[in-house]
Amino acid sequence: FGGGGGHLRSLLPRLRPEEDATSQLAALTELVDSLAVGSEESLLSGGLPVDELAPALVALLQAPRSADLLLLASRALSHLVDLVPSAAGSLVSLGAASTLCERLLSADYIDLAEEVLHAVSKLAHDHAGPVLRAGGMLAALRYIDFYTVGAQRVAVSTAAQLCAAVTARDGAAIADALPTLCRLTASPDAKVLEAASVACARLVDSFAAAVAGGPGRGRESDEEAAAAAGHLEALASHGMLANLARIVGSRAPPRSAAAAAVRAAGVPAVSDATYATIVRTLATGSKASPALAQHLHRLGMAATIRHVLAPVGCVDLEGGPGAAADDEGAAAGTGESAAGRAAALALSPSGLTSDQLHHVLTLASNL
């Protein structure tokens, strides 16, 4: 990387709107190549003109003459934020968030959409609020079914970042994207599922806090609490509860009905941390919303919790008298008493971590 910021400064005149598209494209190509191999130290020591480069890139994004120019401008923006994270603030203040979201929603082909998506994700990392209000949730998720798996993961991770900035007043900003986000909690890709679960957890936490803090604190707080309660019910109506409830059963004994439902749905295994997050989300939601608690009861959550808390060695939690007779016969054949087997099972751990067990018991208590 020769010339540092001085080399980049020499490219700026060729990026101006009055330049022809061919000159702009050549300058952008050089810019992208330079940023890709540069480092923050070399750029800043060379006097990187962020205050000049950021407006030039935003201007190209706002009025691109071709899809190639838009793609390269988005890529240059991503590289710039990678190298100089503080540049994201300048880009957002210049309107890059709303421009990128508009371009993402109107992208003509998937390669372009994925490149713009990466640029949106860079801005969302430290500026989730402005990106959310610019329509970032819908922009990130609208074309997710057409993305490569890698881009799908970026899209859902971006949505999860945006969910951290959601309040009860942001219903309009997430409404159109909510069905897709909830659907992704049943994704066959474990990383997509985990990111979607984290996103939903952040929404539930925000809305539940608004519900708990609203009543009795004035008209505005009451209205916010009512809106938050409606958002929680919307999450349930879009299938989030059913998908997350099914995942809770993934830690049940293999021959239980809950585990069988997980296998039938093809739900991928999730990490211990994600499992704890999912159970905590259901516990939080069921405490904040009677409607969610009732929905979980209809989904058979009580039986799922029983399965999850049962000893690992338990063979058949759904068995009746016939199952009991089979158990007695098996015990007789091995010389083991039924009482001895019961005692052994009672001492067997559930297989949950202490954090997971805490959240499962909290969910049970709330229900």
C-alpha positions in Angstrom: 0.0 0.0 0.0 2.0 2.9 -1.3 1.3 6.6 -0.5 -1.1 6.1 2.4 -3.8 8.7 2.6 -2.0 10.8 0.0 -2.8 8.1 -2.7 -6.4 8.1 -1.7 -6.5 11.9 -1.8 -5.3 11.8 -5.4 -8.3 9.6 -6.3 -10.9 12.0 -4.9 -11.2 14.4 -7.9 -12.0 11.4 -10.1 -14.9 10.5 -7.9 -16.7 13.8 -8.3 -20.3 13.7 -9.8 -19.1 15.7 -12.8 -16.6 13.1 -13.8 -17.7 10.5 -16.4 -18.8 7.0 -15.3 -15.7 5.4 -16.7 -13.3 7.6 -14.7 -15.4 7.1 -11.6 -15.3 3.3 -12.0 -11.5 3.2 -12.5 -11.0 5.4 -9.4 -13.4 3.3 -7.3 -11.6 0.2 -8.4 -8.2 1.6 -7.3 -9.8 2.9 -4.0 -11.2 -0.5 -3.2 -7.9 -2.3 -3.9 -6.0 0.3 -1.8 -8.4 0.0 1.2 -8.4 -3.8 1.0 -4.6 -4.0 1.6 -4.2 -1.0 3.8 -4.1 -0.8 7.6 -5.5 1.9 9.9 -2.0 2.9 10.9 -0.7 3.4 7.4 -3.8 5.2 6.3 -3.9 7.6 9.3 -0.2 8.2 9.2 -0.6 9.2 5.5 -3.4 11.6 6.3 -6.4 9.6 5.3 -9.0 12.2 4.2 -12.0 10.6 5.8 -13.8 14.0 5.9 -13.5 14.1 2.1 -13.7 10.5 1.3 -17.0 9.9 3.2 -19.0 12.5 1.4 -17.7 11.3 -2.0 -18.8 7.7 -1.3 -22.2 8.8 0.0 -22.7 10.9 -3.2 -21.9 7.9 -5.3 -24.4 5.8 -3.4 -27.1 8.4 -3.7 -26.8 8.8 -7.4 -25.0 5.8 -8.9 -24.7 5.8 -12.7 -24.5 2.0 -12.8 -24.9 -1.1 -10.7 -21.1 -1.6 -10.9 -20.5 1.8 -9.4 -23.0 1.1 -6.6 -21.4 -2.2 -5.8 -17.8 -0.8 -5.7 -19.0 2.2 -3.6 -20.6 -0.1 -1.1 -17.5 -2.3 -1.0 -15.3 0.8 -0.5 -17.5 1.9 2.4 -17.2 -1.5 4.1 -13.4 -1.5 3.8 -13.3 2.1 5.1 -15.3 1.3 8.2 -13.2 -1.8 8.8 -10.0 0.2 8.7 -11.3 3.3 10.5 -14.4 2.4 12.6 -14.9 6.1 13.6 -15.7 6.8 9.9 -19.1 5.1 10.4 -20.3 8.1 12.4 -19.4 10.5 9.5 -21.1 8.2 7.0 -24.3 7.9 9.0 -24.5 11.7 9.6 -24.2 12.2 5.8 -27.2 9.9 5.2 -25.5 6.7 4.3 -27.8 4.5 6.4 -31.0 5.5 4.6 -29.3 5.5 1.2 -27.9 2.0 1.6 -31.3 0.7 2.9 -33.0 2.2 -0.2 -30.4 0.7 -2.5 -30.7 -2.7 -0.8 -34.5 -2.8 -1.2 -34.2 -1.9 -4.9 -31.2 -4.0 -5.8 -31.4 -5.5 -9.3 -29.4 -8.6 -8.6 -28.3 -10.7 -5.6 -24.5 -10.0 -5.9 -25.2 -6.3 -5.6 -27.7 -6.8 -2.7 -25.2 -8.9 -0.8 -22.5 -6.2 -1.2 -24.9 -3.5 0.0 -26.0 -5.7 2.9 -22.4 -6.0 4.1 -22.1 -2.2 4.1 -25.4 -1.9 6.1 -24.0 -4.4 8.6 -20.9 -2.3 9.1 -22.9 0.7 10.0 -25.3 -1.2 12.2 -22.5 -2.4 14.4 -22.1 0.9 16.2 -25.1 2.9 14.9 -28.0 0.5 15.2 -30.5 3.2 16.0 -30.1 5.3 12.8 -30.0 2.1 10.6 -33.1 0.8 12.3 -35.1 4.0 11.7 -33.9 4.1 8.1 -35.7 0.8 7.5 -32.7 -1.5 8.1 -34.7 -4.5 9.5 -36.7 -4.9 6.4 -33.8 -4.1 4.1 -31.6 -6.8 5.7 -34.2 -9.5 5.7 -36.4 -9.0 2.6 -34.3 -11.0 0.1 -32.8 -13.4 2.6 -34.2 -16.5 0.9 -32.2 -15.7 -2.2 -28.8 -15.0 -0.4 -26.0 -17.4 -0.1 -25.7 -19.1 3.4 -22.9 -16.7 4.3 -25.0 -13.7 3.4 -28.0 -15.1 5.2 -25.9 -15.2 8.4 -24.8 -11.6 7.9 -28.4 -10.5 7.3 -29.7 -12.1 10.5 -26.7 -10.9 12.5 -27.5 -7.4 11.3 -31.1 -7.8 12.3 -30.0 -8.9 15.8 -27.8 -5.8 16.1 -30.8 -3.7 15.1 -33.0 -5.4 17.6 -30.8 -4.2 20.4 -31.9 -0.6 19.6 -35.7 -1.4 19.4 -38.1 0.2 21.8 -41.8 -0.1 22.2 -42.2 3.0 19.9 -40.4 1.3 17.0 -43.3 -1.0 16.0 -43.5 0.5 12.6 -39.8 0.0 12.0 -39.9 -3.7 12.5 -43.5 -4.7 11.6 -42.9 -5.7 8.0 -39.7 -7.7 8.9 -41.2 -9.5 11.9 -42.8 -12.5 10.1 -39.5 -13.3 8.4 -37.4 -12.9 11.6 -39.8 -15.2 13.5 -39.7 -17.7 10.6 -35.9 -17.8 10.8 -36.1 -19.2 14.4 -36.8 -22.5 12.6 -34.0 -22.3 10.1 -32.1 -25.5 9.3 -28.8 -23.5 9.6 -27.7 -23.4 13.2 -26.0 -20.0 12.9 -29.0 -18.4 11.3 -31.3 -19.9 13.9 -29.1 -18.8 16.8 -28.8 -15.2 15.5 -32.6 -15.1 14.9 -33.2 -16.4 18.4 -30.9 -13.7 19.9 -32.8 -11.1 17.8 -36.1 -12.2 19.2 -34.7 -12.4 22.7 -33.7 -8.7 22.4 -37.2 -7.8 21.2 -38.9 -9.7 24.1 -36.5 -8.1 26.6 -37.3 -4.6 25.4 -41.0 -5.1 25.1 -41.3 -6.9 28.5 -39.4 -4.0 30.2 -41.8 -1.5 28.7 -44.8 -3.6 29.9 -43.4 -3.8 33.4 -42.5 -0.1 33.6 -45.6 1.3 32.0 -48.7 1.1 34.2 -49.2 3.9 36.7 -46.5 6.2 35.4 -48.5 8.5 33.2 -50.4 8.4 30.0 -47.3 8.2 27.8 -45.9 5.3 29.7 -49.3 3.5 29.7 -49.5 3.9 25.9 -46.0 2.6 25.5 -46.8 -0.4 27.7 -49.9 -1.2 25.7 -47.9 -1.0 22.4 -45.3 -3.3 23.9 -47.9 -5.8 24.9 -49.2 -5.8 21.4 -45.7 -6.3 20.0 -45.3 -9.4 22.2 -48.5 -10.9 21.0 -47.4 -10.2 17.4 -44.3 -12.3 18.0 -46.5 -15.2 19.1 -48.8 -14.8 16.1 -45.9 -15.1 13.7 -44.7 -18.4 15.0 -41.8 -17.4 17.2 -43.2 -19.1 20.3 -43.9 -22.4 18.6 -40.4 -22.5 17.1 -38.6 -21.6 20.4 -40.8 -23.9 22.4 -39.8 -26.8 20.1 -36.1 -26.0 20.7 -36.6 -26.2 24.4 -37.5 -29.9 23.9 -34.1 -30.6 22.3 -32.6 -31.2 25.8 -35.3 -33.8 26.7 -34.4 -37.5 26.8 -34.1 -39.0 23.3 -37.2 -41.2 23.5 -39.5 -38.4 24.9 -42.2 -36.9 22.8 -40.5 -33.5 23.0 -37.3 -34.8 21.6 -39.2 -36.6 18.9 -40.9 -33.4 17.8 -37.4 -31.8 17.5 -36.2 -34.6 15.3 -39.3 -34.5 13.1 -38.9 -30.8 12.5 -35.2 -31.1 11.6 -34.1 -28.5 14.2 -30.3 -28.2 14.4 -28.5 -28.4 17.7 -27.9 -25.0 19.4 -25.1 -24.0 21.8 -25.6 -24.1 25.6 -25.6 -20.3 25.6 -28.3 -20.0 22.9 -30.4 -22.7 24.6 -30.3 -20.7 27.9 -31.2 -17.5 25.9 -34.2 -19.2 24.3 -35.6 -20.5 27.6 -35.0 -17.1 29.3 -36.8 -15.4 26.4 -39.9 -17.6 27.0 -39.7 -17.1 30.7 -39.5 -13.3 30.3 -42.3 -13.3 27.7 -44.6 -15.5 29.7 -44.2 -13.2 32.8 -44.9 -10.0 30.8 -47.8 -11.3 28.7 -50.7 -13.5 29.9 -51.4 -14.1 26.2 -48.0 -15.5 25.6 -48.3 -17.7 28.7 -51.6 -19.1 27.5 -50.1 -19.7 24.1 -47.2 -21.6 25.6 -49.7 -23.8 27.6 -51.5 -24.5 24.3 -48.2 -25.6 22.8 -47.7 -28.1 25.6 -44.9 -26.3 27.3 -45.7 -27.9 30.7 -45.1 -31.4 29.3 -41.9 -30.2 27.5 -40.6 -28.8 30.8 -41.3 -32.1 32.5 -39.4 -34.0 29.8 -36.4 -31.6 30.0 -36.3 -31.9 33.8 -36.6 -35.7 33.8 -33.6 -37.8 34.5 -31.4 -38.7 31.5 -32.0 -42.4 31.9 -35.8 -42.1 31.7 -37.1 -44.4 28.9 -40.7 -43.5 28.4 -42.3 -40.4 29.9 -45.6 -41.0 28.1 -46.0 -44.6 29.1 -49.1 -45.9 30.9 -49.7 -49.2 32.8 -48.2 -51.1 29.9 -45.0 -49.2 30.1 -44.8 -49.8 33.9 -45.3 -53.6 33.3 -42.5 -53.6 30.7 -40.2 -51.8 33.2 -41.0 -54.4 35.9 -40.3 -57.2 33.6 -37.0 -55.7 32.5 -36.0 -55.2 36.1 -36.9 -58.8 37.0 -34.9 -60.1 34.1 -31.8 -58.3 35.2 -32.2 -58.9 38.9 -32.7 -55.1 39.4 -35.6 -54.0 41.6 -38.0 -51.3 40.3 -37.3 -49.3 43.4 -33.5 -49.5 42.8 -34.0 -48.3 39.2 -36.2 -45.4 40.4 -33.6 -44.4 43.0 -30.8 -44.5 40.3 -32.9 -42.3 38.0 -33.7 -39.9 40.7 -30.0 -39.3 41.3 -29.3 -38.9 37.6 -28.8 -35.2 36.5 -31.1 -33.6 33.9 -28.1 -32.7 31.7 -28.8 -29.0 32.0 -26.2 -26.4 33.0 -27.0 -24.5 36.2 -27.9 -21.4 34.0 -30.2 -23.4 31.8 -31.8 -25.1 34.8 -32.4 -21.7 36.4 -34.2 -20.4 33.3 -36.3 -23.6 32.9 -37.5 -23.4 36.5 -38.2 -19.7 36.1 -40.3 -20.5 33.0 -42.1 -23.2 34.9 -42.8 -20.8 37.8 -44.1 -18.1 35.5 -46.4 -20.5 33.7 
